[in-house]
Amino acid sequence: MDRGADRAQRLVDAVRVRDAATVMHLDADAFFAAVEQRDKPSLRGRPVLVGGVGGRGVVSTASYEARRDGARSAMPMARARRLSPAAAVLTPRFAAYSAYSAVIMATLRELTPAVEPLSIDEAFADLALAEGGAPDPQEAGERVRALVAERTGLTVSVGVGRSKLVAKIASDLRKPGGLVVVRPEDEDDVLLPLDVRTIPGVGPATAAALERLGVRTVADLRRQPLDTLTMTLGESSGTNLFLLARGLDDRPVVVTSERKSAGAERTFAHDLFGRELVLAAVDDVVDEALQRLERHGGAARTVVAKVRYSDFSTVTRSVTFPQPTASAADLRDAARSATLAAGINDPVRLLGVSFHGLSAHAQLALDLPGVAVERGTAPVALDDEVGDARPVVRVRADPDAEAPRPAGERPVVGRPLGPAPPGRALDVTNARPGLDVEHATLGRGWVVHVRGREATVRFETALTEPARSRVVDLDADPLLLVDPVGVTPPAAVPEHLREPA
């Protein structure tokens, strides 16, 4: 064996990969655009572009309908609009995306505590560290897809393999809404025919250099000697691609060392039954969670409640604030609301409360009517009906009559938003297409566009019928900018995504 081949063999032997498909990659499909279509019924099935709406704006996300027209992420918005002239162009609403993301990540953590978020809409999870041992990867993937669809109305694509590389590639193979499990014995059949640009890190420049070597597929790449790749691409890149072409990727799923959450949970010797008992127990769990939060900054933006029933089924619900809060009262109220949103009609075996989006700083809130005081603010995101005794915001598509809803659908219910933080009236200086507004009698809606002192608005939400555009005279009929209500469970889940009974 020559020296080059010997070096390559030693490199391969040094990589220790798993012997089972236990790494999951989850990617929410066209996430920003999908949230907008979910929250704005009139946009469902239509092309949507989310991003900068000015002359030099860039597309953050294009819906699949817009992608069929040729629009893509990172494309200049002006070009995307030319390609997809019928597309609705919306400014991003990060508070809404954060609320949906919190639900998706919490759902992943029901499978395993080892979750590594890569971005607001993408994460790895290590199934090998699941409580009770690694679940069947196919069943785990089907479960997480079904739960996310049930809780958010969104689709996610899931890939499972024995490495991050394979899991990431697998999640891209059947978008949107797909599930691909690549077992070790099937890796070559999946990887080798793929375009070499499928491998993460192979951008245009690297692909061009490989093209000059005659490398177009992963199989072509695997045939290249290590020395050829390092001479062409450099030591680091060449070595990395030599290993990845063989599916050799031993990167672990890393739960970041910077604390992202603090919480507590408690399993009860005897199941709890009844609202009063459950809420009293939640208060005890919150006390313990608050003590841990104090050690990790003292402020949090999202509160997640976890309820496990006597049949071992688990439900999580979350509440998100507009900024981190250190108010123990607000955090406790949010935990109670999220617990009630999970539903406590059955015997409860375990309760958990966790705080996410930790910070050492909490933005002070003004003492205004309808806004929580001390150091917190009223939540802007609640992912289910609360059912507590507080005033609620009920949104209707028509001020005179309740809009018809499909069977099982409920009005949007949340904690009172009070004056829209920061309580500004909509005008030409702050109006952006897609922003949430509220009218004194017409309820909630979103801005289509503003011209002069007139705003075109659709008064609709995730749980109403699609609404027609209405023109509002801002001088005679002011609109308030408001924060998103949050995540509202869909009335119906596509049958192929339903969680198995």
C-alpha positions as a printed Julia matrix, in Angstrom:
501×3 Matrix{Float64}:
   0.0    0.0     0.0
   1.5    3.37   -1.0
   1.83   6.18    1.52
  -1.17   8.1     0.18
  -3.45   5.08    0.38
  -2.15   4.23    3.85
  -2.89   7.76    5.07
  -6.39   7.59    3.62
  -7.07   4.26    5.32
  -5.88   5.57    8.68
  -8.15   8.57    8.25
 -11.14   6.35    7.53
 -10.37   4.02   10.44
 -10.17   6.96   12.85
 -13.8    7.98   12.27
 -16.25   6.21   14.56
 -19.76   6.31   13.16
 -22.91   4.91   14.7
 -24.2    1.51   13.75
 -27.87   2.58   13.74
 -29.98   5.41   12.32
 -30.39   7.52   15.47
 -29.68  11.07   14.26
 -32.77  13.01   13.19
 -32.83  16.23   11.19
 -36.03  18.29   11.12
 -36.59  21.18    8.74
 -39.81  23.21    8.69
 -40.96  23.6     5.1
 -40.82  27.16    3.68
 -41.19  28.19    7.31
 -41.8   31.96    7.22
 -44.14  31.69    4.24
 -45.96  28.7     5.74
 -46.62  30.59    8.98
 -48.02  33.5     6.96
 -50.3   31.16    5.01
 -51.39  29.51    8.24
 -52.22  32.82    9.92
 -53.76  34.41    6.8
 -56.39  32.06    5.32
 -56.78  34.06    2.1
 -53.12  33.29    1.24
 -53.39  29.52    1.48
 -52.53  27.95   -1.84
 -51.27  31.27   -3.2
 -47.67  32.34   -3.86
 -46.14  34.23   -0.92
 -42.82  36.06   -0.65
 -41.52  37.05    2.79
 -38.66  39.51    3.07
 -37.65  43.1     2.53
 -40.44  44.99    0.8
 -38.36  48.01   -0.25
 -36.65  48.53   -3.56
 -33.47  46.76   -2.38
 -35.24  44.04   -0.4
 -34.22  40.38   -0.46
 -36.44  37.3    -0.23
 -36.18  35.52    3.13
 -38.57  32.72    2.19
 -40.66  31.88   -0.86
 -43.68  29.62   -0.55
 -43.75  26.5    -2.69
 -46.29  28.17   -4.96
 -43.82  31.04   -5.54
 -40.97  28.58   -6.04
 -42.87  27.0    -8.9
 -42.67  30.41  -10.55
 -38.9   30.46  -10.07
 -38.67  32.64   -6.94
 -36.07  31.6    -4.36
 -34.66  32.6    -0.98
 -31.83  35.18   -1.07
 -33.08  36.46   -4.44
 -33.62  40.22   -4.86
 -37.29  40.87   -4.08
 -37.71  42.89   -7.28
 -36.66  39.89   -9.38
 -38.85  37.49   -7.38
 -41.85  39.76   -7.92
 -41.22  39.75  -11.66
 -41.05  35.94  -11.67
 -44.13  35.57   -9.46
 -46.29  38.64  -10.14
 -49.31  37.21   -8.31
 -47.36  36.67   -5.07
 -48.3   38.4    -1.84
 -45.21  40.24   -0.57
 -45.03  40.41    3.23
 -42.65  41.84    5.79
 -41.32  39.24    8.29
 -43.11  38.85   11.65
 -40.45  37.35   13.87
 -42.64  37.21   16.97
 -45.0   34.86   15.13
 -42.17  32.71   13.79
 -40.62  32.44   17.26
 -43.92  31.25   18.71
 -44.29  28.51   16.09
 -40.63  27.57   16.45
 -41.0   27.14   20.21
 -43.8   24.62   19.66
 -41.79  22.68   17.06
 -38.67  22.52   19.24
 -40.7   21.53   22.3
 -42.25  18.72   20.24
 -38.79  17.44   19.29
 -37.79  17.49   22.96
 -40.65  15.11   23.7
 -38.71  12.52   21.68
 -35.32  13.2    23.26
 -33.7   15.86   25.45
 -30.73  15.99   23.04
 -31.89  18.61   20.54
 -29.51  20.94   18.71
 -31.35  23.86   17.08
 -29.54  25.1    13.99
 -31.89  28.0    13.33
 -35.46  29.05   14.05
 -36.81  26.31   11.73
 -34.21  23.54   11.75
 -32.7   21.18   14.32
 -30.88  17.91   14.91
 -32.03  15.42   17.55
 -30.2   12.41   19.0
 -32.68   9.55   19.3
 -30.07   7.38   21.02
 -30.45   9.56   24.11
 -34.23   9.24   24.28
 -35.7    8.2    27.6
 -36.06   4.43   27.57
 -33.7    3.94   24.63
 -33.76   4.82   20.95
 -37.23   4.53   19.37
 -37.82   3.04   15.94
 -36.67   5.83   13.58
 -39.63   5.46   11.22
 -42.13   5.64   14.07
 -40.29   8.57   15.66
 -40.28  10.5    12.4
 -43.97   9.84   11.78
 -44.8   10.89   15.32
 -42.97  14.22   15.2
 -44.47  15.09   11.8
 -47.96  14.27   13.04
 -47.58  16.21   16.28
 -46.19  19.31   14.58
 -49.02  19.23   12.04
 -51.58  18.76   14.81
 -50.22  21.57   16.96
 -49.27  24.15   14.34
 -50.85  23.25   11.02
 -47.37  23.29    9.45
 -45.47  20.56    7.65
 -41.92  19.57    8.47
 -39.52  17.37    6.53
 -37.66  14.78    8.57
 -34.59  12.71    7.79
 -33.02  10.04    9.99
 -29.62   8.44    9.52
 -26.56   7.34   11.44
 -24.9   10.76   11.03
 -25.74  14.42   10.73
 -24.7   14.3     7.08
 -27.07  11.51    6.15
 -29.95  12.86    8.25
 -29.64  16.32    6.67
 -29.51  14.92    3.14
 -32.44  12.59    3.88
 -34.66  15.44    5.09
 -34.2   17.21    1.74
 -35.13  14.22   -0.42
 -38.93  14.35   -0.11
 -39.82  17.95    0.62
 -42.29  19.2     1.6
 -43.64  17.12    4.45
 -41.57  14.03    3.74
 -39.91  11.44    5.96
 -36.85   9.5     4.82
 -35.05   7.0     7.05
 -31.67   5.87    5.73
 -30.44   2.76    7.5
 -26.68   2.05    7.42
 -27.01  -0.78    4.91
 -28.88   1.54    2.5
 -26.51   4.52    2.66
 -24.62   3.84   -0.56
 -27.82   3.33   -2.53
 -29.04   6.74   -1.35
 -25.82   8.77   -1.39
 -23.85   7.63   -4.43
 -26.29   8.71   -7.2
 -26.75  12.21   -5.71
 -25.34  15.37   -7.25
 -22.13  16.26   -5.43
 -23.66  19.66   -4.57
 -26.01  17.82   -2.23
 -23.16  17.48    0.25
 -23.24  20.39    2.71
 -20.36  22.75    2.05
 -20.09  22.12   -1.69
 -20.86  25.57   -3.03
 -20.44  26.95   -6.55
 -16.65  27.39   -6.31
 -16.03  23.9    -4.92
 -18.47  22.36   -7.4
 -16.63  24.08  -10.27
 -13.27  22.75   -9.04
 -14.7   19.24   -8.76
 -16.26  19.54  -12.21
 -12.78  20.04  -13.63
 -11.87  16.66  -12.11
 -14.9   15.08  -13.75
 -16.76  14.87  -10.42
 -20.51  15.36  -10.72
 -21.97  12.79   -8.32
 -21.09  11.53   -4.88
 -19.95   8.29   -6.53
 -17.52  10.3    -8.68
 -16.24  12.04   -5.56
 -15.69   8.77   -3.72
 -13.45   7.53   -6.53
 -11.05  10.44   -6.12
  -7.86   9.74   -4.13
  -7.37  11.73   -0.94
  -4.22  13.37   -2.3
  -6.05  14.61   -5.39
  -8.79  16.22   -3.3
  -6.4   17.89   -0.86
  -4.24  19.22   -3.7
  -7.31  20.59   -5.5
  -9.34  21.92   -2.57
  -6.83  22.33    0.24
  -6.02  20.04    3.16
  -9.08  20.77    5.28
 -11.77  20.83    2.58
 -10.27  17.94    0.65
 -10.05  15.72    3.73
 -13.56  16.63    4.8
 -15.08  15.79    1.41
 -13.08  12.55    1.2
 -14.79  11.41    4.42
 -18.25  12.77    3.63
 -18.28  10.97    0.27
 -18.07   7.76    2.32
 -20.82   8.82    4.71
 -18.24   9.22    7.48
 -19.42  11.97    9.8
 -18.96  11.54   13.54
 -20.12  14.99   14.65
 -22.28  14.6    17.75
 -25.62  16.28   18.35
 -24.59  19.1    20.66
 -26.88  20.57   23.26
 -25.19  23.95   23.42
 -23.13  24.67   26.52
 -24.69  28.15   26.75
 -27.83  27.53   28.75
 -30.9   28.02   26.57
 -33.53  26.9    29.04
 -34.18  26.3    32.71
 -37.0   24.31   34.2
 -38.29  21.58   36.44
 -40.7   18.69   36.27
 -42.3   16.39   38.78
 -43.76  12.89   38.55
 -46.49  12.21   41.1
 -46.88   9.06   43.17
 -50.62   9.24   42.51
 -52.21  10.77   39.42
 -53.71  14.23   39.85
 -57.25  14.88   38.7
 -59.05  18.19   38.63
 -58.13  21.78   37.82
 -57.52  22.87   41.41
 -55.09  20.05   42.23
 -53.22  20.42   38.95
 -52.79  24.19   39.22
 -51.58  23.9    42.81
 -48.99  21.37   41.65
 -47.99  23.62   38.75
 -47.26  26.43   41.21
 -44.86  24.15   43.09
 -43.1   23.16   39.86
 -42.89  26.83   38.82
 -41.23  27.7    42.15
 -38.5   25.15   41.48
 -38.12  26.27   37.86
 -37.84  29.92   38.92
 -35.0   29.05   41.29
 -33.1   27.48   38.39
 -33.94  30.41   36.12
 -32.4   32.77   38.65
 -29.09  30.96   38.24
 -29.17  31.4    34.45
 -29.93  35.06   33.92
 -33.25  35.54   35.68
 -35.31  36.48   32.6
 -37.03  34.37   29.93
 -39.09  34.99   26.82
 -40.95  31.69   26.35
 -42.66  29.49   28.93
 -43.35  25.85   28.02
 -45.7   23.65   30.05
 -45.53  19.87   29.77
 -48.36  17.57   30.85
 -48.04  13.79   30.84
 -51.22  11.81   31.43
 -51.77   8.47   33.12
 -51.64   6.7    29.73
 -48.13   8.22   29.22
 -49.27  10.5    26.38
 -47.61  13.92   26.58
 -48.77  17.39   25.55
 -46.73  20.61   25.56
 -47.99  24.16   25.17
 -46.08  27.45   25.19
 -46.56  31.15   25.82
 -44.17  33.73   24.34
 -43.61  37.31   25.53
 -42.59  40.2    23.24
 -39.29  40.43   25.14
 -37.66  38.56   28.05
 -39.33  39.13   31.41
 -38.08  38.54   34.95
 -41.5   39.02   36.55
 -42.19  35.9    38.62
 -45.9   36.72   38.56
 -46.01  36.96   34.77
 -43.98  33.78   34.32
 -46.22  31.94   36.79
 -49.38  33.16   35.03
 -47.95  32.08   31.68
 -47.14  28.62   33.05
 -50.66  28.22   34.43
 -52.2   29.4    31.15
 -50.04  27.05   29.09
 -50.92  24.14   31.4
 -54.63  24.85   31.04
 -54.16  25.11   27.28
 -52.73  21.59   27.28
 -56.02  20.31   28.65
 -56.29  18.76   32.1
 -59.46  16.7    31.8
 -57.65  13.39   32.32
 -55.53  12.11   35.23
 -52.1   13.75   35.21
 -48.95  11.76   35.96
 -46.25  14.42   35.37
 -46.06  18.2    35.16
 -43.15  20.23   33.81
 -42.42  23.91   33.33
 -39.43  25.25   31.4
 -38.26  28.74   30.5
 -36.61  29.42   27.13
 -34.97  32.4    25.46
 -33.0   33.14   28.61
 -31.5   36.56   29.2
 -29.71  38.47   31.91
 -31.8   41.51   31.05
 -35.54  42.13   31.04
 -37.07  45.1    29.28
 -39.09  47.29   31.64
 -42.76  47.66   30.78
 -44.78  50.84   31.34
 -47.62  50.61   33.83
 -50.42  50.92   31.28
 -53.97  49.55   31.45
 -54.15  46.07   30.02
 -50.39  45.54   30.14
 -48.75  43.39   32.8
 -46.5   45.48   35.02
 -43.46  44.92   37.22
 -40.7   43.77   34.85
 -42.77  41.85   32.33
 -45.35  42.39   29.62
 -48.45  40.57   28.5
 -47.72  37.47   26.42
 -48.11  37.79   22.68
 -48.15  34.09   21.84
 -50.39  31.41   23.25
 -50.69  28.12   21.47
 -54.15  27.01   22.56
 -57.36  28.15   24.18
 -56.67  29.15   27.76
 -60.02  28.88   29.46
 -59.07  30.96   32.51
 -61.09  33.75   34.05
 -59.18  36.61   32.43
 -60.71  38.8    29.73
 -60.11  37.37   26.29
 -59.71  38.73   22.78
 -62.22  37.09   20.47
 -61.65  37.87   16.82
 -64.43  37.76   14.28
 -64.29  38.15   10.55
 -67.56  40.12   10.63
 -68.56  42.5    13.44
 -72.25  41.7    13.22
 -72.28  37.92   13.12
 -70.01  35.05   14.02
 -68.32  33.82   10.86
 -69.07  30.18   10.02
 -66.33  27.81   11.17
 -65.67  24.2    10.27
 -66.75  21.67   12.88
 -64.47  21.64   15.89
 -62.93  25.03   15.16
 -62.71  27.6    17.92
 -62.27  31.36   18.02
 -58.78  32.67   18.58
 -58.39  33.15   22.31
 -55.48  34.77   24.06
 -54.57  36.91   27.02
 -55.52  40.59   26.64
 -53.04  42.38   24.47
 -53.9   45.86   25.73
 -52.52  48.74   23.7
 -50.38  47.22   21.0
 -46.8   47.32   22.17
 -45.7   50.01   21.57
 -49.33  51.02   21.09
 -48.93  52.92   17.84
 -51.69  53.68   15.41
 -51.08  52.41   11.9
 -50.01  55.12    9.47
 -47.97  55.48    6.32
 -44.71  55.73    8.33
 -44.99  52.35   10.06
 -47.22  50.34    7.75
 -45.74  47.23    6.16
 -47.66  44.56    4.26
 -48.4   41.57    6.46
 -48.32  43.3     9.85
 -51.05  42.52   12.38
 -53.62  45.19   13.18
 -56.76  45.48   15.26
 -59.92  47.5    14.63
 -62.32  48.52   17.4
 -65.27  46.67   15.83
 -63.89  44.6    12.96
 -61.37  42.8    15.16
 -57.99  41.49   14.06
 -56.59  41.46   10.59
 -53.48  42.15    8.56
 -52.27  44.93    6.31
 -52.41  44.31    2.58
 -51.1   47.79    1.73
 -51.4   51.45    2.72
 -51.79  54.34    0.31
 -51.98  57.82    1.75
 -54.45  57.74    4.65
 -56.23  54.59    3.48
 -55.3   51.06    4.48
 -56.39  47.9     2.73
 -56.88  45.19    5.35
 -58.13  41.61    5.46
 -59.87  41.02    8.78
 -59.07  37.34    9.21
 -57.0   35.08   11.47
 -55.83  31.48   11.47
 -59.22  30.28   12.75
 -61.59  32.31   10.58
 -62.76  31.96    7.04
 -60.79  33.86    4.37
 -61.89  37.5     4.31
 -62.23  40.0     1.51
 -60.08  43.1     1.48
 -61.61  46.16    3.13
 -60.44  49.74    2.79
 -60.18  51.64    6.07
 -59.95  55.43    6.34
 -57.23  55.86    8.96
 -58.38  59.37    9.89
 -61.94  58.32   10.63
 -61.34  54.71   11.68
 -57.9   54.16   13.26
 -56.14  50.8    13.35
 -53.69  49.7    16.04
 -50.58  47.71   15.28
 -50.67  44.59   17.47
 -48.45  41.61   18.09
 -49.36  38.17   16.73
 -51.75  36.1    18.82
 -49.5   33.05   18.52
 -49.99  29.43   17.61
 -53.55  28.18   17.27
 -54.16  24.46   16.67
 -55.66  23.75   13.23
 -59.21  22.48   13.01
 -58.18  19.54   10.88
 -54.96  17.67   10.26
 -54.34  15.96    6.91
 -55.17  12.28    7.37
 -51.71  11.06    6.31
 -50.15  13.18    9.07
 -52.47  12.22   11.91
 -50.81  10.74   14.95
 -51.57   7.01   15.18
 -54.24   6.23   17.74
